[in-house]
């Protein structure tokens, strides 16, 4: 709204503006709902039925009690401070929330978000690939679709910083997410402007990503003694 008012270009809607030291993946979906900013026309039971088996609630104990009383039982992650809370939010696939500061944590990290909006206080709209806003009854992304939502969201971060096409970036994202559960760290050899690195990091924020580059471009001659040159043709097998 400020950019529009003063005729300035809008900030990049897909670029994260928050970073965290060590994201903590507790659940695929994070629920958060305070007692304020409630829209009675938004069907939280629908949200609950779709995600509750893969969700954790964050916020105060009073907010958790109130949510269970009004919507249904869900596991709770007590976070003694805001940094611990941010770590849980940063590793989620989706944050379902009303207009609280937790919603802005999700926005700062560019986590896919499902927001309950009060129409009279519509101060939380940030249009981007993976932001869904509920003003009343309406469709929500299915649990089975969250993988695609997360992939499409993180690919946006590479735009203008890579030579790799979106379909190939999506392949990279899906491969990284498929090994997310394995121990170890991640590495990329050849970083250019960091586009694909941002996709890899976004797909697995709880792991350290090590980047390696020559910083001088591709060598002019990559011939290996006793081998073949470049990628002109594959070697032939001999029997």
DRENVO-704394 format. One line per 10 residues: for each residue x, y, z of C-alpha. Coordinates in pm, whole numbers, plus 50000, padded with zeros to 5 digits. Example, Ala and Ser with C-alpha at 12.3 -4.5 7.8 and 13.67 -1.06 7.14 Angstrom:
% DRENVO-704394
51230 49550 50780  51367 49894 50714
% end
This chain:
% DRENVO-704394
50000 50000 50000  50288 50236 50076  50458 50158 49745  50132 50218 49559  50061 50543 49746  50400 50694 49672  50434 50556 49319  50723 50327 49404  50792 49979 49262  50653 49697 49472
50891 49480 49672  50958 49135 49526  50657 48936 49641  50839 48601 49624  51171 48690 49788  51205 48594 50157  51292 48883 50385  51350 48674 50699  51618 48414 50771  51646 48171 51061
51937 47985 51214  51793 47634 51228  51438 47561 51109  51270 47278 51300  51037 47053 51103  50770 46940 51347  50477 46892 51109  50384 46958 50748  50111 47203 50850  50118 47464 51126
49793 47593 51277  49781 47927 51460  49472 48124 51558  49438 48401 51813  49115 48527 51971  49115 48843 51760  49067 48890 51385  48810 48616 51345  48576 48581 51052  48272 48366 51137
48215 48293 50769  48547 48105 50736  48498 47732 50791  48786 47624 51014  48636 47280 51048  48700 47228 50676  49063 47335 50725  49093 47108 51027  48946 46804 50851  49191 46842 50560
49514 46894 50757  49477 46803 51125  49641 46460 51099  49958 46631 50971  49940 46949 51175  50071 47107 51493  49935 47413 51673  50164 47696 51779  50088 47999 51992  49996 48043 52355
49847 47758 52563  49526 47963 52589  49503 47987 52209  49557 47613 52178  49285 47539 52434  49046 47775 52257  49119 47617 51918  49054 47267 52047  48735 47382 52216  48601 47550 51901
48747 47338 51619  48897 47008 51734  49191 46834 51904  49535 46887 51755  49889 46836 51881  50058 47138 52038  50414 47265 52019  50495 47492 52310  50754 47752 52213  50897 47946 52510
51008 48236 52291  50945 48383 51949  51268 48249 51801  51164 47891 51878  50823 47961 51726  50984 48102 51410  51196 47787 51373  50881 47572 51360  50706 47802 51111  51010 47820 50881
51013 47444 50814  50641 47394 50744  50478 47320 50409  50174 47532 50495  50075 47774 50772  49699 47806 50835  49646 48117 51043  49438 48427 51104  49574 48783 51107  49840 48736 51374
50214 48806 51370  50264 48435 51299  50103 48498 50962  50381 48752 50895  50647 48506 50999  50515 48278 50726  50518 48568 50481  50872 48667 50574  50992 48311 50512  50762 48277 50206
50602 47962 50342  50273 47872 50169  50001 48030 50378  49624 47999 50422  49487 48312 50589  49153 48375 50759  49081 48740 50674  48844 48983 50843  48710 49192 50550  48677 49508 50760
49046 49486 50860  49201 49370 50535  49561 49466 50611  49730 49134 50545  49701 49076 50171  50032 48999 49996  49960 48844 49659  50202 48569 49558  50214 48217 49421  50141 48028 49744
49921 48266 49942  49554 48170 49986  49308 48411 50147  48974 48309 50295  48701 48571 50335  48424 48316 50364  48336 47967 50241  48572 47860 49968  48817 47608 49836  49144 47528 50009
49440 47336 49866  49407 46965 49929  49667 46796 50146  49780 46595 49844  49836 46920 49654  50069 47076 49914  50373 46923 49750  50296 47099 49422  50213 47423 49605  50546 47418 49788
50742 47340 49470  50575 47614 49265  50630 47860 49547  51001 47799 49591  51073 47803 49216  50964 48168 49207  51273 48263 49407  51506 48174 49120  51353 48405 48862  51608 48649 48724
51894 48461 48889  51929 48145 48682  51951 48010 48328  51748 47701 48425  51389 47679 48302  51098 47647 48546  51027 47285 48456  51387 47188 48534  51380 47391 48854  51067 47203 48956
51248 46874 48893  51533 46988 49116  51288 47095 49385  51104 46762 49381  51428 46564 49399  51551 46768 49695  51221 46730 49877  51222 46355 49811  51548 46314 50009  51464 46571 50275
51420 46300 50539  51772 46162 50490  52061 46265 50718  52346 46481 50592  52396 46814 50423  52338 46949 50073  52586 47079 49816  52570 47244 49477  52864 47259 49238  52836 47565 49016
52612 47842 49148  52601 48118 48883  52381 48385 49052  52236 48153 49314  51897 48087 49156  51893 47709 49180  52066 47733 49519  51775 47938 49650  51537 47668 49529  51739 47391 49696
51764 47586 50022  51394 47666 50015  51300 47301 49968  51502 47186 50267  51562 47485 50500  51658 47269 50798  51972 47138 50624  52294 47327 50559  52363 47396 50191  52727 47426 50080
52795 47605 49750  53104 47557 49533  53200 47765 49231  53506 47860 49027  53402 48230 49038  53573 48253 48698  53326 48083 48467  53360 47755 48278  53718 47662 48180  53786 47700 47808
53933 47351 47777  53791 47066 47985  53982 46786 47812  54108 46513 48039  54424 46326 47948  54330 45986 47818  53962 46083 47806  53722 46259 47574  53634 46626 47539  53324 46793 47676
52985 46655 47583  53023 46622 47207  52938 46251 47204  52905 45970 47457  53183 45713 47482  53126 45389 47296  53144 45064 47485  53386 44793 47378  53323 44425 47417
% end
